[in-house]
Amino acid sequence: MPENFVQFGWHELHDEVHISFVELAKENPEIEFVIKHKGVKWEETEALLRNINAFNVGNLKIYGEYDYNTHKLILESDVITGFCSTALLEAAIAGKPIVYPLFAEASDSQYSDFICFSDSLDMFDIAKSNKEYKKILIQRLLNSEVLEKTMKLRGMQFEKYVSSLDSSATKKYSDLIINESKKNNKYR
């Protein structure tokens, strides 16, 4: 484990991604941009966004965890970006282009074991710098095609981390719970 792991968090990546995203919104006033946060460490994100005047960018919407339905937002969006979130897997099976930032401390090999979905990064468009991040986001707005082989990988990853795609997950979980209850119930 890295020496400073106790204080570790994706702080540089967080800041660089948000700054780049807001800059992109300012550079492209004809495109609507959306930031949807989960509420985790919102104070840190809010301070950064205030510092770069993000709340004054007319084509930038900023939603909290409960302000807007995540699934609806994914379906309405042309391109998705994020890091270490199952929302990326939801966007993946919706066939959306996904830009995955892999710069700042995320590019440091000492943290490679902590990169989410590291075994399947091929399902994303990988940005290795702020500049590349902005470039890929705009490119994917113009070309949103996701290859069939990428969609297959996305489906496998969704099933691995979230749920079965054949809608049998509820039955599988119900059967598992019932079986475990029977095994552990001394009054059966």
N, C-alpha and C positions, 0 to 999 in steps of 0.2 A: 504494500500500500504506500502511496506517496507520503513523504515526510509531513507535509502540511495538510493532510487530508481532513483533519478535524475542522479546520477553517475553510475547507474547500467548498466551493459552489461555483457555478458557471457564471461568475460575476462579470468578467471581461466579455465573455460571449454575449451575455444578457445585454450589456451596455452597447457593445458594437452592433449587435443585430438591431436593437431598437433605434439607435442613432441612424443607421443605414436605412432602415425602413421609413423613418420620418423624413429623412433627406429625399428618399425616392418619392414620397408623397408630395413633397414641396416641388420637386423637379417635374412632376407629372400631374398638374392640377386637374386634368381631364379624366383621371382614373380615380375611382374610389378605393381607398385603402382602409383596412380594418385591423385593429389590435383587439384581441379578446384575451383577457387575462383570467387566471383561475383564482385570483385573490391571494395566492401564496406570495409572501413578500411584496404585496402590493405597494407598501409604503416606499420601498426601494425603487420600484418601477415608476410610481407616480412622481417621485422626486426627480428622477431622470427625465421623464416626459415634460415636467414643468420647466426644468432647466433648459430644454431644447425647444420650448414653446410649442410642443406637439398639440396642446389643447386649443391652439389658435389656427391650426391647419384645417381649412374648410373641407377638404376632401378626405380627411382622416377621421374615422369613427373609432371611439375607444369604448369598449364594452367590458363590464365586469362579469364575474362568474355567472350571475343570474340575470343579466340584462338582456340577453338574446339567446335563443335556442342554438346550441352548438351545431346540432345536426342540420338545422335549416341554414345556418350560416355556411357550413361546409358545402351544401348543395348549391347555394347561391353564388359561391366564390368561383373565380376562374383559376386561381392559383392559391395554394396553401403553403405556408411556411411555419416551421416550429421546430422544437427540439425536445426529445424525450417525453412525448405525450402520446397516449393512445388515440387522441384526436387525429394524429397523423395516420394511424392505421384506418380510422374511419374514413378519412379523406382518400386514403389509398384504395379502398374497395369501392369508393364512389367514382374512381377513375380520374381523380384530379391530379394535375401536376403538383409535385411537392418539392419545395426547395429546402434542403437540410443544411444549415450552417455548420461547417466543420472547420472553424478558424478560432482565433484567440486561444484560450487554454484547451479547447476541444481538439486542437491540432497537435497538442503536446503528447508525445508517446507515453509519458508516465501516467496519463489519464485514459489511455486507450481501452482499458478494461471496463471503464465506466461509461462508455459511449453507448447509448441505447440503440438497439437494432443493429449493432456493429456487424452481426453475421449476415445482414441483408441490406446493406446500404445501397445496393444496386436498384432498390425500388424507389430511390429518391434521385433528384438532381442535386449533386453535392457542390456546395460553394466553399472554396478554401480561402476566401478573403472577402473583405467588405465589398470591394469593387466587383468581384466575381458574383457575389450575392445579389447585388443590385442588377447586374447585367443578366443573370439567369432569370430573375423574377420577371423582367420585362420580356425577355425572349419567350418565356413560357406563357405569357399573356398572348403572344402572337402565334404560338404553336403549342396547343394544349394536348396533343396526341400522346397517349401512353401506350407503349407497345404491349402486345398480347403476353409475351413472356414475362414482362414486368408485372402485369396484372396477375398472372399465376403466382409469382413470388409474393405479391401483396396479399393474395388470398391465403396462402400458406402462413404468412406472418400474422395475419388477423386471427386465423384459427389458433395459432400458437399462443398469442398473447391475450386475445379477447374472447372469442367464441366461435363455434362452428358456423359456417356459412349456410349449412343446409337446414337451418332452423330446428335442429334436433337438440340444441344445447340445453334448453329448459328440461326436456324429458331426461337427458343424461344426468343433469344435476339433481333432478327430483329422484330418479332411481338410486343415485349414489347416496343421497340423504336418507332415503327410506331403508336401503340396505345397511348403512352404518347405524341407523337407529335400531334396527332389528338386532344387529350384532351386539350392540352395547346395552340393550334393554334386558335387564335380568328378569322382567316379568312377562316376556313374550309368550 
